[in-house]
Amino acid sequence: MPRRARVAIVGAGGIAGISHMPALAAERHRTDVVAAVDVDGTRAKAFSADHGIPQAYTGRPLRQQSAGVDLRAV
């Protein structure tokens, strides 16, 4: 069985909740959402908590923060 893709959501605003998360949920047999990133740390943490995402990051240096992420949904 192929390895599931590890996905980071970049931007934890409205589009992430109404578009990215439902699309990724439909592919949950192939993806794991492992991180949410937003310039607003409070929003990133709240989004992660609301959607059961294990990691929340603040700021732009996504490459440093998301080691092991295969895909980014922006």
C-alpha positions in Angstrom: 0.0 0.0 0.0 1.5 3.4 -1.0 2.5 5.9 1.7 -0.1 8.6 2.5 0.9 12.1 1.4 1.7 14.5 4.3 0.0 17.9 3.7 0.4 21.3 5.3 -2.4 23.9 5.0 -0.8 27.3 4.3 -3.2 30.1 5.4 -5.8 29.2 8.0 -8.5 31.6 6.9 -11.9 31.0 5.3 -10.8 29.3 2.1 -8.8 26.7 4.1 -11.9 25.7 6.0 -14.5 25.8 3.2 -12.3 24.4 0.4 -9.0 22.8 1.3 -10.2 20.8 4.3 -13.3 19.3 2.6 -11.2 18.4 -0.5 -8.5 16.8 1.7 -11.1 15.0 3.8 -12.5 13.4 0.6 -8.9 12.0 0.0 -8.3 11.0 3.6 -7.4 7.5 2.4 -4.4 9.1 0.6 -3.5 12.2 2.7 -2.8 13.2 6.3 -3.0 16.9 7.1 -0.1 17.3 9.5 0.3 21.1 9.8 -1.4 24.4 9.5 0.6 27.6 8.9 -0.6 31.2 9.2 0.9 34.6 9.8 -1.5 34.9 12.8 -0.4 32.3 15.3 -3.7 32.4 17.2 -5.6 31.6 14.0 -3.2 28.8 13.1 -3.6 27.2 16.5 -7.4 27.5 16.5 -7.7 26.1 13.0 -5.5 23.2 13.9 -7.5 22.5 17.0 -10.8 22.7 15.2 -9.7 20.3 12.5 -7.6 17.8 14.5 -4.3 18.9 12.8 -1.3 18.0 15.0 0.9 21.0 14.3 0.4 24.8 14.0 3.0 27.2 12.8 3.3 30.9 12.6 5.1 32.9 9.9 6.6 32.3 6.5 9.6 30.0 6.9 7.5 27.0 6.0 10.5 25.0 4.6 12.1 25.1 8.0 9.0 24.3 10.0 7.5 21.6 7.8 10.1 18.9 7.4 8.5 15.8 6.1 5.6 17.6 4.4 5.0 16.3 0.9 2.4 18.8 -0.3 1.3 22.3 0.6 -2.3 23.5 0.1 -2.2 27.3 -0.3 
